[in-house]
Amino acid sequence: DSSYVVAAKVSMLTDKEPFLMPTYSGKPQPYIRYARIKFSLNGESQELTIYRSVALAQLPNFKDYLFLPFTDSTNGKETYSGGRYIDLNSSDINDDLVKIDFNKAYNPYCAYSDGYQCPKPPTENAIKQNITAGEKAFSGPKKH
């Protein structure tokens, strides 16, 4: 659905001090706030934060990996109650713009099985509208 593909204005954040992002397993993980993005979605202005995992940034294959966790009004109904994620790469940011494709939003592993340390999307990344694009709620039995 092309209405859920947006060009977002990127503002790089200068305070790269790590913080502990809560996870559904109860074991917080260190992340940094990498950038703020601003965009319009279905006629409404949105502002979200992109994060970088401190642990993954140490691995050569993931040094450019960025993470956009979010919640929206479909959580717990059409989509996983714990929010969804979009993966990005630092090379996706060009001329202070990044393309965000909500069709690529996916459920964290926690939607399917217990025991994973899935980050909880911070409240600053709550979208106050329905994001009907992307992966929907898993309806099968959750593995333990």
C-alpha positions as CSV (number, residue, x, y, z in Angstrom):
1,D,0.0,0.0,0.0
2,S,1.9,3.1,-1.2
3,S,0.0,5.4,1.2
4,Y,2.1,3.8,3.9
5,V,5.5,4.7,2.3
6,V,6.7,8.1,3.5
7,A,9.8,10.3,3.1
8,A,10.8,11.4,6.6
9,K,13.0,14.4,7.4
10,V,15.9,13.2,9.6
11,S,17.4,15.2,12.5
12,M,20.5,13.5,13.8
13,L,20.7,13.4,17.6
14,T,23.9,14.6,19.2
15,D,23.4,13.0,22.6
16,K,24.5,9.4,22.0
17,E,24.4,8.5,25.7
18,P,23.1,4.9,25.9
19,F,19.9,4.2,27.8
20,L,18.3,0.9,28.8
21,M,15.3,0.1,26.7
22,P,12.8,-2.2,28.5
23,T,12.1,-5.6,26.9
24,Y,9.2,-8.0,27.2
25,S,11.6,-10.5,29.0
26,G,12.3,-7.9,31.7
27,K,16.0,-7.6,30.8
28,P,16.6,-4.1,29.5
29,Q,19.0,-3.7,26.6
30,P,21.3,-0.7,25.9
31,Y,20.3,1.5,22.9
32,I,21.1,5.0,21.8
33,R,18.7,7.5,20.3
34,Y,20.1,7.9,16.8
35,A,17.8,10.3,15.1
36,R,14.4,11.9,15.1
37,I,12.2,11.7,12.0
38,K,9.3,13.9,11.0
39,F,6.7,13.0,8.3
40,S,3.1,13.2,7.4
41,L,1.0,10.0,7.3
42,N,-2.6,10.1,6.1
43,G,-2.6,13.8,6.5
44,E,-1.3,13.8,10.1
45,S,2.2,14.9,11.3
46,Q,4.2,12.3,13.0
47,E,7.5,12.3,14.9
48,L,9.4,9.2,15.9
49,T,12.8,8.2,17.1
50,I,15.2,5.8,15.4
51,Y,17.5,3.8,17.7
52,R,20.8,1.9,17.4
53,S,21.5,-1.2,19.5
54,V,24.8,-0.8,21.4
55,A,25.4,-4.5,21.3
56,L,24.7,-4.9,17.6
57,A,26.8,-1.9,16.7
58,Q,29.8,-3.9,17.9
59,L,29.2,-6.6,15.3
60,P,30.7,-5.9,11.8
61,N,27.6,-7.2,10.0
62,F,25.3,-5.0,12.1
63,K,27.3,-1.8,12.6
64,D,25.0,0.2,10.4
65,Y,21.8,-1.4,11.6
66,L,19.0,1.0,12.9
67,F,15.8,0.1,14.6
68,L,12.4,1.8,14.5
69,P,10.0,0.2,17.0
70,F,6.5,1.7,17.1
71,T,3.0,1.2,18.4
72,D,-0.2,2.3,16.7
73,S,-4.0,2.1,17.2
74,T,-4.3,-1.4,15.7
75,N,-2.1,-3.0,18.4
76,G,-4.0,-5.7,20.3
77,K,-6.7,-5.8,17.6
78,E,-5.4,-6.3,14.1
79,T,-1.7,-6.3,15.0
80,Y,0.5,-7.6,17.8
81,S,-0.3,-5.9,21.1
82,G,3.4,-5.2,21.8
83,G,3.9,-3.1,18.7
84,R,5.9,-3.7,15.6
85,Y,9.4,-3.0,14.2
86,I,10.9,-1.6,11.0
87,D,14.6,-2.3,10.2
88,L,16.7,0.4,8.7
89,N,20.4,1.0,7.8
90,S,22.3,4.2,8.3
91,S,23.0,4.2,4.5
92,D,19.2,4.6,4.0
93,I,19.6,8.2,5.2
94,N,20.4,10.5,2.3
95,D,20.3,14.3,2.3
96,D,18.6,14.3,5.7
97,L,15.8,12.1,4.4
98,V,14.9,8.5,4.9
99,K,12.1,6.4,3.3
100,I,9.9,4.6,5.9
101,D,7.9,1.8,4.4
102,F,5.2,0.7,7.0
103,N,4.4,-2.2,4.6
104,K,7.7,-3.7,6.0
105,A,6.6,-3.5,9.6
106,Y,7.0,-6.8,11.3
107,N,6.1,-8.5,14.6
108,P,8.9,-9.1,17.1
109,Y,9.8,-12.7,17.9
110,C,7.8,-12.3,21.2
111,A,4.6,-12.4,19.2
112,Y,5.3,-16.0,18.4
113,S,7.3,-17.4,21.3
114,D,8.2,-16.6,24.9
115,G,11.8,-16.1,26.0
116,Y,13.0,-13.5,23.6
117,Q,14.3,-10.1,24.7
118,C,12.1,-8.0,22.4
119,P,12.4,-4.3,23.0
120,K,9.2,-2.5,24.1
121,P,8.5,0.4,21.7
122,P,9.1,3.6,23.8
123,T,6.0,5.8,24.3
124,E,7.7,8.5,22.2
125,N,7.1,6.2,19.2
126,A,3.3,5.8,19.6
127,I,1.5,6.7,16.4
128,K,-2.1,7.8,17.2
129,Q,-3.7,6.3,14.1
130,N,-4.2,3.0,12.5
131,I,-1.3,1.6,10.6
132,T,-3.0,-1.1,8.6
133,A,0.1,-1.9,6.5
134,G,2.6,-4.5,7.4
135,E,2.5,-7.7,9.3
136,K,-0.8,-8.5,11.2
137,A,-1.4,-10.3,14.5
138,F,-0.3,-13.9,14.8
139,S,-3.3,-16.1,15.4
140,G,-1.6,-19.4,16.0
141,P,-0.6,-20.8,19.4
142,K,2.4,-19.1,21.1
143,K,5.3,-21.4,21.7
144,H,6.8,-21.6,25.2
